[in-house]
């Protein structure tokens, strides 16, 4: 029996309520888009295993509630976090402005070198208010990578998660949760 465990990373998706966090998670893990989704209350998570450099890596992706009343609860989810996605809705100025607040909370709860990305969600929508260059400038100011995404159209989703997983992988799985476990079974020699 093989007792070795795949390395695992814990990724958080943060952002205001309604920006598309759950849709991003479902698109990535289930390869589908749900037109009618109910807001996350508390927490949801899904797992997906990918291959990086010929090695299996299990991603545990946590979708957090974005409403103000759940932000205090969200702090406990930062424990053993390997990487973070900060999402905003490119049709909603307030969600874009709140990226700074989310980043402040992140800085208070995780190590500085924890990989982070900012994503613009819903880029397929014609009523876009935040330009790509505004998003890129914000990410550059915060010294993080930026991606444009659409869960509906399937744009930028895989690239975001693969980039973040690679950042965790390159940091060393030992810093991520779920260090590979190797168990040595005792030699049989018992005279019971």
HELIX and SHEET records of a PDB file:
HELIX    1   1 UNK A   21  UNK A   30  1                                  10    
HELIX    2   2 UNK A   68  UNK A   70  5                                   3    
HELIX    3   3 UNK A   71  UNK A   74  1                                   4    
HELIX    4   4 UNK A   75  UNK A   78  5                                   4    
HELIX    5   5 UNK A   93  UNK A   97  1                                   5    
HELIX    6   6 UNK A   99  UNK A  107  1                                   9    
HELIX    7   7 UNK A  132  UNK A  141  1                                  10    
HELIX    8   8 UNK A  157  UNK A  171  1                                  15    
HELIX    9   9 UNK A  173  UNK A  175  5                                   3    
SHEET    1   A 6 UNK A  43  UNK A  52  0                                        
SHEET    2   A 6 UNK A  55  UNK A  64 -1                                        
SHEET    3   A 6 UNK A   7  UNK A  14  1                                        
SHEET    4   A 6 UNK A  83  UNK A  89  1                                        
SHEET    5   A 6 UNK A 115  UNK A 121  1                                        
SHEET    6   A 6 UNK A 145  UNK A 148  1                                        
END                                                                             
